[in-house]
Amino acid sequence: MNEPGVRAEALVVKVAPLRKKHLGSVLAIEQQVYSHPWTHALFLSELALPASRRYLVAQIDRVVVGYSGLMFAPDEAHVTTIAVDPQWQRHHVATRMLVALTRAAIDHGYEAMTLEVRLGARDAQALYRRFGFVPEGARRNYYQRPTEDAVVMWVRDIHTAEHAELLARLEARA
Protein backbone atom coordinates (compact mmCIF):
# COMPACT_ATOMS: atom_id res chain seq x y z
CA MET A 1 0.00 0.00 0.00
CA ASN A 2 2.37 2.73 1.19
CA GLU A 3 5.71 1.97 -0.37
CA PRO A 4 8.74 3.56 1.34
CA GLY A 5 10.08 4.96 -1.93
CA VAL A 6 6.83 6.61 -3.03
CA ARG A 7 7.11 10.38 -3.06
CA ALA A 8 4.09 12.41 -1.97
CA GLU A 9 4.28 14.45 -5.18
CA ALA A 10 3.72 11.26 -7.23
CA LEU A 11 0.50 10.41 -5.42
CA VAL A 12 -2.87 11.33 -6.82
CA VAL A 13 -5.02 12.20 -3.83
CA LYS A 14 -8.68 12.81 -4.56
CA VAL A 15 -10.63 14.81 -1.99
CA ALA A 16 -14.38 14.23 -2.18
CA PRO A 17 -17.47 14.49 0.02
CA LEU A 18 -17.66 11.83 2.73
CA ARG A 19 -20.58 9.47 2.09
CA LYS A 20 -22.11 6.71 4.21
CA LYS A 21 -20.32 4.15 2.03
CA HIS A 22 -16.98 5.51 3.32
CA LEU A 23 -17.81 5.07 7.01
CA GLY A 24 -16.24 1.63 7.39
CA SER A 25 -12.89 2.98 6.22
CA VAL A 26 -13.28 6.19 8.21
CA LEU A 27 -14.04 4.27 11.40
CA ALA A 28 -11.00 2.04 10.86
CA ILE A 29 -8.77 5.14 10.65
CA GLU A 30 -10.58 6.71 13.60
CA GLN A 31 -9.75 3.64 15.72
CA GLN A 32 -6.07 3.87 14.76
CA VAL A 33 -5.48 7.55 15.40
CA TYR A 34 -7.73 8.55 18.29
CA SER A 35 -7.84 7.21 21.83
CA HIS A 36 -11.49 8.29 22.12
CA PRO A 37 -12.85 7.54 18.62
CA TRP A 38 -16.12 8.79 17.23
CA THR A 39 -18.84 6.18 16.73
CA HIS A 40 -20.71 5.19 13.60
CA ALA A 41 -23.82 6.85 15.05
CA LEU A 42 -21.96 10.11 15.66
CA PHE A 43 -20.70 10.23 12.07
CA LEU A 44 -24.22 9.52 10.81
CA SER A 45 -25.62 12.35 12.93
CA GLU A 46 -22.98 14.72 11.53
CA LEU A 47 -23.70 13.65 7.94
CA ALA A 48 -27.40 14.33 8.59
CA LEU A 49 -26.59 18.06 8.96
CA PRO A 50 -25.40 19.05 5.47
CA ALA A 51 -26.37 22.72 5.86
CA SER A 52 -24.02 23.18 8.80
CA ARG A 53 -21.37 20.49 8.21
CA ARG A 54 -18.88 19.53 5.52
CA TYR A 55 -17.09 16.18 5.71
CA LEU A 56 -14.50 15.05 3.20
CA VAL A 57 -12.50 11.92 2.44
CA ALA A 58 -9.08 11.72 0.86
CA GLN A 59 -8.63 8.75 -1.44
CA ILE A 60 -5.66 7.21 -3.23
CA ASP A 61 -6.72 4.70 -5.87
CA ARG A 62 -10.24 4.72 -4.34
CA VAL A 63 -8.85 3.72 -0.94
CA VAL A 64 -9.86 6.08 1.86
CA VAL A 65 -6.63 7.31 3.47
CA GLY A 66 -8.01 10.25 5.45
CA TYR A 67 -11.04 12.29 6.34
CA SER A 68 -11.83 15.73 7.69
CA GLY A 69 -14.75 17.78 8.90
CA LEU A 70 -15.91 21.37 9.17
CA MET A 71 -18.80 22.86 11.12
CA PHE A 72 -20.32 26.14 9.98
CA ALA A 73 -20.92 28.11 13.18
CA PRO A 74 -22.51 31.58 13.24
CA ASP A 75 -19.24 33.54 13.16
CA GLU A 76 -16.59 31.06 12.08
CA ALA A 77 -15.93 27.76 10.41
CA HIS A 78 -14.77 25.19 12.97
CA VAL A 79 -12.53 22.28 11.96
CA THR A 80 -14.04 19.31 13.79
CA THR A 81 -11.62 16.61 12.71
CA ILE A 82 -8.70 15.76 10.47
CA ALA A 83 -7.29 12.24 10.45
CA VAL A 84 -4.96 10.35 8.14
CA ASP A 85 -4.28 6.63 8.11
CA PRO A 86 -0.88 6.22 9.83
CA GLN A 87 0.47 4.46 6.72
CA TRP A 88 -0.23 7.58 4.66
CA GLN A 89 0.86 10.28 7.07
CA ARG A 90 3.62 12.60 5.83
CA HIS A 91 2.30 12.38 2.27
CA HIS A 92 0.53 15.77 2.34
CA VAL A 93 -2.92 14.17 2.67
CA ALA A 94 -3.89 16.41 5.61
CA THR A 95 -2.63 19.46 3.72
CA ARG A 96 -4.84 18.64 0.76
CA MET A 97 -7.87 18.17 3.00
CA LEU A 98 -7.24 21.40 4.93
CA VAL A 99 -6.96 23.32 1.64
CA ALA A 100 -10.37 21.90 0.65
CA LEU A 101 -11.91 22.72 4.04
CA THR A 102 -10.58 26.27 3.89
CA ARG A 103 -11.99 26.76 0.41
CA ALA A 104 -15.36 25.42 1.62
CA ALA A 105 -15.33 27.95 4.45
CA ILE A 106 -14.52 30.76 2.03
CA ASP A 107 -17.23 29.59 -0.38
CA HIS A 108 -19.71 29.82 2.52
CA GLY A 109 -18.67 33.42 3.22
CA TYR A 110 -16.55 32.87 6.32
CA GLU A 111 -13.61 35.07 7.21
CA ALA A 112 -12.17 32.95 10.04
CA MET A 113 -11.59 29.34 11.03
CA THR A 114 -10.83 27.77 14.38
CA LEU A 115 -9.93 24.38 15.81
CA GLU A 116 -8.66 22.62 18.91
CA VAL A 117 -5.53 20.49 18.87
CA ARG A 118 -3.80 18.46 21.58
CA LEU A 119 -1.09 20.41 23.36
CA GLY A 120 1.38 17.61 22.63
CA ALA A 121 0.47 17.27 18.94
CA ARG A 122 3.39 19.35 17.66
CA ASP A 123 3.25 18.03 14.09
CA ALA A 124 -0.45 18.89 13.80
CA GLN A 125 0.19 22.36 15.22
CA ALA A 126 2.97 22.86 12.66
CA LEU A 127 0.56 21.94 9.87
CA TYR A 128 -2.01 24.43 11.13
CA ARG A 129 0.62 27.17 11.46
CA ARG A 130 1.49 26.71 7.77
CA PHE A 131 -2.14 27.65 7.06
CA GLY A 132 -1.87 30.78 9.20
CA PHE A 133 -3.48 29.39 12.35
CA VAL A 134 -2.11 30.88 15.56
CA PRO A 135 -2.70 29.83 19.17
CA GLU A 136 -5.22 32.10 20.89
CA GLY A 137 -6.21 30.12 23.94
CA ALA A 138 -6.43 26.80 25.69
CA ARG A 139 -9.06 24.43 27.02
CA ARG A 140 -7.90 22.66 30.16
CA ASN A 141 -8.34 18.89 30.20
CA TYR A 142 -10.26 19.04 26.91
CA TYR A 143 -9.03 15.63 25.72
CA GLN A 144 -9.43 12.34 27.55
CA ARG A 145 -7.48 9.08 27.38
CA PRO A 146 -5.01 10.56 28.08
CA THR A 147 -6.19 13.77 29.68
CA GLU A 148 -4.55 16.70 27.94
CA ASP A 149 -5.16 20.37 27.32
CA ALA A 150 -6.23 21.65 23.92
CA VAL A 151 -4.64 24.58 22.16
CA VAL A 152 -7.30 26.74 20.51
CA MET A 153 -6.01 28.03 17.18
CA TRP A 154 -7.49 30.60 14.81
CA VAL A 155 -6.82 31.84 11.33
CA ARG A 156 -8.50 35.06 10.30
CA ASP A 157 -8.96 36.89 7.00
CA ILE A 158 -9.17 33.66 5.01
CA HIS A 159 -11.17 35.54 2.38
CA THR A 160 -8.26 37.81 1.39
CA ALA A 161 -6.07 37.65 -1.69
CA GLU A 162 -3.06 37.05 0.56
CA HIS A 163 -4.64 33.95 2.05
CA ALA A 164 -5.65 32.74 -1.42
CA GLU A 165 -1.99 32.98 -2.42
CA LEU A 166 -0.99 31.01 0.67
CA LEU A 167 -3.51 28.28 -0.16
CA ALA A 168 -2.25 28.12 -3.75
CA ARG A 169 1.36 27.72 -2.54
CA LEU A 170 0.39 25.01 -0.04
CA GLU A 171 -1.64 23.15 -2.65
CA ALA A 172 1.16 23.36 -5.21
CA ARG A 173 3.60 21.78 -2.73
CA ALA A 174 1.17 19.05 -1.64
TAWO-V946170 format. One record per pair of residues at least 24 apart in sequence whose C-alpha atoms are under 8 Angstrom apart, sorted by the first residue. I is the first residue (numbers start at 1). J is the second residue. D is the distance in whole Angstrom. If there is no record, write none. Layout:
i=I j=J d=D
i=I j=J d=D
//
This chain:
i=2 j=87 d=6
i=2 j=88 d=7
i=7 j=91 d=7
i=8 j=90 d=8
i=8 j=91 d=5
i=8 j=92 d=7
i=8 j=174 d=7
i=9 j=91 d=8
i=9 j=173 d=8
i=9 j=174 d=7
i=11 j=60 d=7
i=12 j=60 d=6
i=12 j=61 d=8
i=13 j=58 d=6
i=13 j=59 d=6
i=13 j=60 d=5
i=13 j=61 d=8
i=13 j=93 d=7
i=13 j=96 d=8
i=14 j=58 d=6
i=14 j=59 d=5
i=14 j=60 d=6
i=15 j=56 d=6
i=15 j=57 d=6
i=15 j=58 d=4
i=15 j=59 d=6
i=15 j=96 d=7
i=15 j=97 d=7
i=15 j=100 d=8
i=16 j=56 d=5
i=16 j=57 d=5
i=16 j=58 d=7
i=16 j=59 d=8
i=17 j=54 d=8
i=17 j=55 d=6
i=17 j=56 d=4
i=17 j=57 d=6
i=18 j=55 d=5
i=18 j=56 d=5
i=18 j=57 d=5
i=18 j=67 d=8
i=19 j=47 d=8
i=20 j=44 d=7
i=22 j=57 d=8
i=22 j=64 d=7
i=25 j=64 d=6
i=26 j=64 d=7
i=26 j=66 d=7
i=26 j=67 d=7
i=29 j=65 d=8
i=29 j=66 d=7
i=29 j=83 d=7
i=29 j=84 d=7
i=29 j=85 d=5
i=30 j=83 d=7
i=32 j=85 d=7
i=32 j=86 d=8
i=33 j=83 d=7
i=33 j=84 d=8
i=33 j=85 d=7
i=33 j=86 d=7
i=35 j=144 d=8
i=35 j=145 d=6
i=35 j=146 d=8
i=36 j=144 d=7
i=36 j=145 d=7
i=54 j=101 d=8
i=54 j=104 d=8
i=56 j=97 d=7
i=57 j=97 d=8
i=58 j=93 d=7
i=58 j=97 d=7
i=65 j=93 d=8
i=66 j=93 d=7
i=66 j=94 d=7
i=67 j=97 d=7
i=68 j=97 d=7
i=68 j=98 d=8
i=68 j=101 d=8
i=69 j=101 d=7
i=70 j=101 d=7
i=72 j=105 d=8
i=75 j=110 d=7
i=75 j=112 d=8
i=76 j=110 d=6
i=76 j=111 d=7
i=76 j=112 d=5
i=76 j=113 d=5
i=76 j=114 d=7
i=77 j=105 d=6
i=77 j=110 d=7
i=77 j=112 d=6
i=77 j=113 d=5
i=77 j=114 d=6
i=78 j=113 d=6
i=78 j=114 d=5
i=78 j=115 d=6
i=79 j=113 d=7
i=79 j=114 d=6
i=79 j=115 d=5
i=79 j=116 d=8
i=80 j=115 d=7
i=91 j=174 d=8
i=92 j=174 d=5
i=93 j=174 d=8
i=95 j=127 d=7
i=95 j=170 d=7
i=95 j=171 d=7
i=95 j=174 d=7
i=96 j=171 d=6
i=96 j=174 d=6
i=99 j=167 d=6
i=99 j=170 d=8
i=99 j=171 d=7
i=102 j=158 d=8
i=106 j=158 d=7
i=106 j=159 d=6
i=109 j=159 d=8
i=110 j=158 d=8
i=110 j=159 d=7
i=111 j=156 d=6
i=111 j=157 d=5
i=111 j=158 d=5
i=111 j=159 d=5
i=112 j=154 d=7
i=112 j=155 d=6
i=112 j=156 d=4
i=112 j=157 d=6
i=112 j=158 d=6
i=113 j=154 d=6
i=113 j=155 d=5
i=113 j=156 d=7
i=113 j=158 d=8
i=114 j=152 d=7
i=114 j=153 d=6
i=114 j=154 d=4
i=114 j=155 d=6
i=115 j=152 d=6
i=115 j=153 d=6
i=115 j=154 d=7
i=116 j=150 d=6
i=116 j=151 d=6
i=116 j=152 d=5
i=116 j=153 d=6
i=117 j=150 d=5
i=117 j=151 d=5
i=117 j=152 d=7
i=117 j=153 d=8
i=118 j=143 d=7
i=118 j=148 d=7
i=118 j=149 d=6
i=118 j=150 d=5
i=118 j=151 d=6
i=119 j=148 d=7
i=119 j=149 d=6
i=119 j=150 d=5
i=119 j=151 d=6
i=131 j=155 d=8
i=131 j=166 d=7
i=131 j=167 d=7
i=131 j=170 d=8
i=132 j=156 d=8
//
